Amino acid sequence: MLKIPSLKNYFKSKRTPDISPYQDFRIRELILRDYLAIDRTILAGENTFLSYIRTSLTVLAIGATVIHFFNSLFTQILGVVTIIASVLISAFGYKKNTKLRARMKSLQMGIVSPTIINPLDRQTHQKQ
């Protein structure tokens, strides 16, 4: 008979939640696979940034079309709001891309260790 492990024991962990699972790794121990993973992350970040720009241009085109072809006050306001949303989308994408590139650059240069901090545990790490 096949024995299925209990999920209760599966979720019990000896690690405390404020400790990163990557804490045992240091930057000196990175191998080729790790550097290639950083490169893939950079390329994925660029792809995401281009998606933000594409979405922003689409929303901008919708806003310009609404303003150009419809003459009611509501549609004029709607067009201006979509154009403002387009600018905000592109700014958010740029900010996110800049943060990601800075983080990946520091990993490649060996300035920071490749640890991931759980956002829920950010207060615990700030106190230390």
Secondary structure by P-SEA (a helix, b strand, c coil): cbbbbbcccccccccccccccccccccccccaaaaaaaaaaaaaaaaaaaaaaaaaaaaaaaaaaaacccccaaaaaaaaaaaaaaaaaaaaaaaaaaaaaaaaaaaaacccccccccccaaaaaaac
